[in-house]
Amino acid sequence: MLGGMTQTFTVQVAGFGEIEAGSGERLVRALERGGVDILHRCGGVARCTTCRVTFEEGEPDAMTAAEFDKLSEKGLLGQARLSCQIECAPGMSVTPLQTEASSGLERGKAPAEQIEPDPVWTTRPGASTEG
């Protein structure tokens, strides 16, 4: 990242242990860098759901409109999140739902550093919107 990461912390990943992540780093990229063979097929642009994860702790209340639309389309809204549409934050604990090893599929092109498409933020269903 340009100018270095401002804050680093650990993210708990079921089956993989702790990985280092930077504030604002895309979760899919942090997972890959941390040795998790997270599956992603569309290049990190919310056109598929192969990079999905579930949260044990630290699920962000913010969600991109692209993530909301894709999860709604696939009937996964409220059940999983797309790691390509999430920025890392302290206190996250996730379970990757599809990996190269578990699926037998190969990853697509590497996701960009920044969330694509340009994020339009909304609030995930079930999120606390109070103070």
N, C-alpha and C positions, 0 to 999 in steps of 0.2 A: 504494500500500500504506500502511496505517496507520503513521504514524511514520517513513515513508521506508524505503528498502531498506537493510539492514544492510551488505551487501557487493555490489558490482557487479563484473562481469567480462564477458569476451566469450565468445560461443559461435560456433564456426565452422559455417556453413551452406553446404553444397555448392550452387553456383549463385547464391548470394546474398551471400557474403562473411561478414564478422563482424557480429554483432548484440550489443547490450548486454543483459545479463540480470541479475536480482537473485537473491541466494541464497534458495532456497525458492520462487521464482516458477514457476508452471506453464509448462512448455516451450511448449505450444500458444499461450499468451498472449504469451510473449516473442517467438516467431516472428512472430506477427501484428503486434505492436508494432514489430518490426524490419523490417517491410515484406515479409515472406514471405507469399504468399497460400495458406498451408496450408489444405487442405480439412478441414472438420469439419462433420458433419451432425447429430450427436445432442446438441449442446450441451455436450460435454465430460464425459459421464457413462459412458463405456466401453460404450455400446450399439451402436457400429459400429466400423469400423476405418479410416475415411477419413483420420484425422489421423496415420497411422502414419509412422514414420521409421526409418532404420537408423543405427547408430552406427559411426563410423570410430574414435573415441576417446571415452573417458570414460563408457561405458555404466554406469549405476548398477546395483549388485547388487540393490537393493531394487525390488520390483515389487508393485503392489497386487493383491489377490485378484481384483478386478474385471477388471484388465488380463489377468492370467493366464487367467481363465475365458474372456474374449472371444477372446484370441489362440488358445487351445486349440480353442475351438469352430470358428474359421475356418481352422485348420490353419496358423497363422502363428507359433506359439510357437517362439522361437529364430531367427526370420527377420526380425522387425520388432518395434518397440515403439510404444505409443500415446502420442503427445506430450501428450495431455490427462491422463495418469496419471503424469507424470514431473515432478519438481521440478528446476529448473536447478541446476547445480553447476559449479565451475571445471573446465576441461579437456575440456568436451564438444565433439564435432565430429559433426554429424548431416547426413543427407540426407533431405529431405522426399520421400516417395514419391508423394503426390498433392497437387496444387495446383489452385486454381480454373482456372488457365490450361491445365494439362495434362489436366484431366478434363472441362472444359466445364460443371461443376456449380457451384452456388452454395453458399456456407457456410450452416450452420444458425445458431441463436441463439448469441450469444457465451458462451463458457464462464465460469463463476464464477471468482473469484480463487483460491479454495481447491479442492483436488481433491475431486471428487464421483464416486460416493457416498463417504461418509466412508471414508478408506482403512484397509484391513486389510492390513498389510504382510507380505510373504513374500519369499523369495529367488528370483530368476530362475534358471531352469535354466542350468547352465554357469557360474554365478557362483562365484568363489573364496570359500569360507566360512572359510578359514584366516586367522588372525590379523593 
